[in-house]
């Protein structure tokens, strides 16, 4: 029996992590699991890898009060988003956080002279539209739950903050500001996602909710495998002042700090997780 299991406590609050079947999302899920949270592992297609994430979360469990479940949601689909959020709120203990991590790269890296409308629309639907409207659905759920709680409690003696303790993180990219001419549609989708983070931060702060953007740099994940040699050389040459790749663990630790409440006065902040890449240098 763990220390936590000696006490009668509610089930651990749930954090929704999209794109959690691998890469940065898996790193986030594991860090949250090892910090005592329940995790809703949202995946798009790879059920096997999502189940692997659940198994790894179980290995990090701190107490019996945690819950780890997977949910298949195509975040680029309005119908699937709506269905998935209803399922998560229906099956998981108290949802207190959303990590908008899921995203895709172009199927092919091509010069912007050859960018196709199909590729542009696919990336915008998944990387920008999906997180924006998923956040909308989650916030509406939180508002509905708060209204029910308030109606049961009666008059409030202090200013009511319906989203107190609720936190949203947008995982964007250095591509929000850094030009890559062979994947322009990706850069544009990430720039849109950064604006979405700012919009939601401004909207939720007066209600007590926190929204923060994490902007990763060159990360060692499946997405960069195809250009690993190129990036390794650039890193060694000093493109990244820290002279190393970023890791899913780096992102997971930052998310855990935000979810803990330590950054609750940091609405709208951008946390650069890029080893100093963003620093202007001569």
N, C-alpha and C positions, 0 to 999 in steps of 0.2 A: 504494500500500500504506500502511495506517495504521500508527501506532506500535505498536498492539496486535498487528497481523498479523505482525510480525517474529519473534514467539515462538511456540513450540509450547505452547499452553495448551488446557485443556479447553473445551468449549462453555460459553457463559455460562449461569449459573443462570437458571431460569425462575420468573417471578412470574405467578400466575394472577390475572387481573383480570375480575371479573364485571360485566356491564352495560357493557362496554368499547366498544360500537359507537358511542357518542356521549356528550355531556355530561361529567360528572365522570369517568366511567370512561375515556373517550378521553383526557382530560387526564392521568390517571394513567398510562395506557399509554404515551403519548408521552414523559412525563418519565422513565419507567423505561427506555424504549428509548434515549433520549439519554444515559442514565447507564451504558449498557453491558449491561443485562439482556436476557434473552430474555423474551418476553411471550406468554402464552396468552390470547388475546382471546376471552372468553366472551360470547356474545350470545344473546338469546331468539328474536327473530323477524326483525330487519332485517339480512339477509345483506349487502345492498348497502353499508349503513353500516359493517358489520363489516369488509368488504373495504377500505373507505376508510380505516378505522383502521389496517389492516395496511400499506397503501400509505404512510400518514403515518409509521408506525413505521419502515418501510424508509428513509425520507428522513432519519431521525434516527440510523440505524445507526452505531455506532462501529467495529465489527469484523466480520469474517466469521464469528466464533464465536457471534454472536447468532442466534436463531431466533424468527420471528414466525409464529404459526399461529392460526387461528380455530376455535372449537368452539361448535356450537349446543347449548345446554342450557337446558331449562325448569327453573329452579331450584325451582319450586313442586311439581315432580313427583319423587317418591322414585326411581322407575325411571330417569328421565332423569338425575338427579344421579349415580346409581351408574354408569350407562353413560358419562357424560361424564368423570367423574374417572378411570375406567380408561383412556379414550382419551388424556386429557392426559398421564398418567404413562407411558403406552406410547409416545407420540410426541414428547414434549419432553425436553430435557436436564434435569438435576437440578432438581427443583421445591423451592424454598426459601421461597416466600412465597405467601400467599393474601390477596387484597384483596376483601372482601365489600362490593361497591359496588352491585350490582343492586338495584333497588327500583322500585315503581310508586306512582303517586298514585291517588286514587279516580277513577273514570270521571266522576263528577259531584260537585261540592262542594255538600253539602246540610247543613242544620241537623241536629244529632244526634237530634232528634225524628224525622227522616225517614231516618236511616241504615238501610240494609238489611242483613240477615244475609249476603246474597250478596256485597255489597261488603266487609263486615267479614272474611269468610272468605277472599276473594281476596287482600286485602292482608296478612292474617296468614300465609297460605301462602307468599306471595312475599317479603315483607319481613322476616319473623321465622323461620318454620319453615325456609325455604330456606337462608338463611345458616347457621343453627344446625347443620343436618344436613349441609350441604356441608362445614363445618369438621370435623365428626365424621369424614366420609369421608377428608378430606385427612390429618388427624392419624393415623388408623388406617394409612393408606398409609405415612406417615413412620415410624411405629412398626414396621411390617413390614420396611421397608427397613433400618432400624437393626438389627433382630434378625438379618437376613441378614449385615450387615456385621460385627457383633460375633462371630457364629459363625465367620466367616472369619479374624478377627483374633486370636481367643483371649482370654486374660486381659487385663483392663484394670488399669493401674497407678494410676489416679486415679478419683475418683467419676465414674461414667458418666452423662452427660446425653444421653439419646437424641434430644432435640429441639434441641440446641445449633445455633444459626444458623438455626432455623426461625422465621418471623415471620408473624403474622396481623393484619390491620387490618380493623376493622369501620367502615364509613362510615355513620354514623347521621344525626342531624339535630337542630337546635335544637328540633324538634317532639317530641323525647324528653321535654322538660320544659315546652315552651311550648304553651299551649292554643290550638287553632283549632277553634271550635265548628262550622265548616262542613266539617270533615274529621277528625272524631274518630277514625275507624278508622285513619287514617294516623298520628295522634299515638300511638295505642295500640300500633301495630305498631313504631314507632320506639322507644318506651319499652321494649318487649320486647327489641328488638335491643340496646339499651344494656345490659340485664341479661345478655343472651347474651355480650356482650363481657366483662363482669366475670366471669361463670362460667368462660369459657374461659381468661381470664387467670389465675385462681386455680388452675385445673386444670393448665395447661401450665408455669407458672413453675417448679415443682419439677423439671420434666424438662428445663429449659433453654430452653424456648420462650417467645417474647414475643408478647403480645396487647395491642394498643393500640386505643382508640376515637378516631376523628376525628369531630367533631361540627360539620359545616358549618352556616353561617347562610343568609342569603338569597343564593342563587347564581344567576348568569345562565346558565340552561340552558333546554332545551326545556320542562322541567317548570314553569317560572315564566313562560313566554311569555304565557299567558292572563291573568296578573295583573301584567304588567310595569309598566303605568301606575300601578297602586295602590302597588306596592312602591317604584317610583322616587320617588313623592311622599313616602312614609314615610321613605325613606333620606335624602332632602334635608332633611326636618324633624328629623333626628337620631336616628331609631330605631336606626340603626347608627352608633356614634360615629366610625368611620373614614370615614363619608359616601361609601361606594362599595359596589357589588355585589362579592360574592365571585366567583371564576372557577375553572374547571377547573384552570388552572395553579397556583392557590393550593393546591388539594388535592393535585395531583401533586407539588409540591415537598415537602409535608409527608410524603407517602408515601415518597418517595425517601429522605428523611432517616431514616425509621424502617427501611427496608429496608437501609440502609447499615450498620446496627449501632450508630449513634451514640446510640440510645435504649434499649439493651438492659437497662438497669436501671430501666425505666419501666413494668414490667408493670402492666396495669390502668389506666393513665393515660387521661384524657380530654383530648384536644387540641381546644380551641375555635377553630374557624376561622370566626369570625363578625364580625370587625371590632369586637369589644367589645360585641356585642349582649347577651351574658350578664351583663354587669356590672350589679349593682343600683345604681340611681342615684336621687337625689332631684331 
